Amino acid sequence: MTEPSGGRNILSPLESFLAEQLGIAMGAIALTLVVTIPSASPIGFQHDEHVNSHPLLVPVTSASVLLAFLSYNKSDVGSLGKFIFLGTSFVGLFGLWVLLFAGPSVISKKTGADKRTSTFIFGNRNAASARKKEWSKQQTRNKTS
């Protein structure tokens, strides 16, 4: 007697690749749904003040980076692996960029410069010192007027 699957009991490389990709994507979305659904009543539920990103941002970014890594290493599915790698790596890198630079900027009231850039990657000391000099000149002008 033949099996209901047509007599095949192993998956082709393409089928296993697509099952792996879709399984990881659906797992990330399911985990997000389980974590972000509030356990309290909707009236008593309040969003955290420090959370300023979308609830799908972290899971979709991490799943995209994982899918990009897995599809880059698949050579038995032909150019589909490279195509999936390009798409998921773009989504993953954009998500990492948003995670890195998202959020409220901390603007100095004195100089008007972004406080985070001077201590982070960029070291924007020249622009901050120039704005501080302009601010101090305006303050002295206002005091003399």
ZIRAPE-V720217 format. One record per residue. N is the residue number from 1. RES is the residue in one small letter. OMEGA is omega in whole degrees, 0 to 359 (999 if undefined). BURIAL is + if it has 9 or more other ideal C-beta (glycine too) atoms within 8 Angstrom, else -. D_LAST is the distance of its C-alpha to the last C-alpha in Angstrom with 2 decimals. Layout:
# ZIRAPE-V720217
[[N RES OMEGA BURIAL D_LAST] [N RES OMEGA BURIAL D_LAST]]
This chain:
# ZIRAPE-V720217
[[1 m 181 - 100.38] [2 t 179 - 97.04] [3 e 179 - 93.75] [4 p 182 - 91.33] [5 s 178 - 88.84] [6 g 178 - 91.29] [7 g 179 - 92.88] [8 r 177 - 89.78] [9 n 172 - 88.58] [10 i 180 - 85.86] [11 l 174 - 82.64] [12 s 178 - 81.97] [13 p 178 + 79.03] [14 l 180 - 77.06] [15 e 179 - 77.76] [16 s 178 + 76.81] [17 f 180 + 73.58] [18 l 178 - 72.52] [19 a 178 + 73.59] [20 e 181 + 71.55] [21 q 181 + 68.43] [22 l 178 - 68.68] [23 g 178 - 69.60] [24 i 180 + 66.50] [25 a 180 + 64.25] [26 m 176 - 65.86] [27 g 178 + 65.78] [28 a 180 + 62.03] [29 i 179 + 61.49] [30 a 178 - 63.95] [31 l 178 + 62.28] [32 t 180 + 58.91] [33 l 180 - 60.42] [34 v 183 - 62.03] [35 v 187 - 58.94] [36 t 177 - 56.39] [37 i 183 - 58.52] [38 p 179 - 57.36] [39 s 178 - 60.04] [40 a 178 - 58.65] [41 s 183 - 58.66] [42 p 180 - 56.11] [43 i 182 - 54.45] [44 g 183 - 53.75] [45 f 176 - 52.75] [46 q 178 - 49.09] [47 h 176 - 47.69] [48 d 181 - 46.12] [49 e 184 - 42.34] [50 h 179 - 42.32] [51 v 182 - 44.73] [52 n 180 - 42.91] [53 s 180 + 45.71] [54 h 182 - 48.80] [55 p 179 - 51.90] [56 l 187 - 53.93] [57 l 183 + 51.55] [58 v 180 - 52.99] [59 p 180 + 56.67] [60 v 178 + 56.59] [61 t 181 + 54.76] [62 s 177 + 57.18] [63 a 180 + 60.19] [64 s 178 + 59.07] [65 v 178 + 58.70] [66 l 179 + 62.13] [67 l 178 + 63.70] [68 a 179 + 62.30] [69 f 182 - 63.81] [70 l 182 + 67.14] [71 s 177 + 67.40] [72 y 183 + 66.57] [73 n 179 - 69.56] [74 k 179 + 71.99] [75 s 184 - 74.01] [76 d 177 - 76.99] [77 v 176 + 75.28] [78 g 184 - 74.52] [79 s 178 - 71.35] [80 l 177 + 70.46] [81 g 178 + 69.25] [82 k 179 + 66.92] [83 f 177 - 65.66] [84 i 177 + 64.99] [85 f 180 + 63.35] [86 l 181 - 60.88] [87 g 183 - 59.97] [88 t 177 + 59.66] [89 s 176 + 57.84] [90 f 179 - 55.21] [91 v 180 + 54.79] [92 g 180 + 54.82] [93 l 177 - 52.27] [94 f 177 - 49.94] [95 g 177 + 50.36] [96 l 178 + 49.61] [97 w 179 - 46.46] [98 v 178 + 45.34] [99 l 182 + 46.20] [100 l 188 - 44.25] [101 f 180 - 41.04] [102 a 177 - 41.11] [103 g 181 - 39.02] [104 p 176 - 35.46] [105 s 181 - 33.00] [106 v 183 - 30.78] [107 i 178 - 27.24] [108 s 179 + 24.71] [109 k 180 - 21.64] [110 k 189 - 19.59] [111 t 184 - 20.97] [112 g 180 - 22.76] [113 a 177 + 25.92] [114 d 185 + 29.32] [115 k 185 + 30.23] [116 r 184 - 33.96] [117 t 183 + 34.12] [118 s 180 + 32.95] [119 t 183 - 35.87] [120 f 188 - 38.46] [121 i 198 - 40.22] [122 f 181 - 37.51] [123 g 186 - 35.32] [124 n 184 + 32.13] [125 r 183 - 30.18] [126 n 181 - 28.71] [127 a 180 - 27.00] [128 a 180 + 25.64] [129 s 178 - 24.31] [130 a 178 - 22.70] [131 r 178 + 20.95] [132 k 177 + 19.86] [133 k 177 - 18.39] [134 e 180 - 16.47] [135 w 180 + 15.28] [136 s 176 - 14.25] [137 k 178 - 12.32] [138 q 179 - 10.45] [139 q 178 - 9.94] [140 t 176 - 8.64] [141 r 180 - 6.16] [142 n 180 - 5.17] [143 k 180 - 5.53] [144 t 181 - 3.80] [145 s 999 - 0.00]]
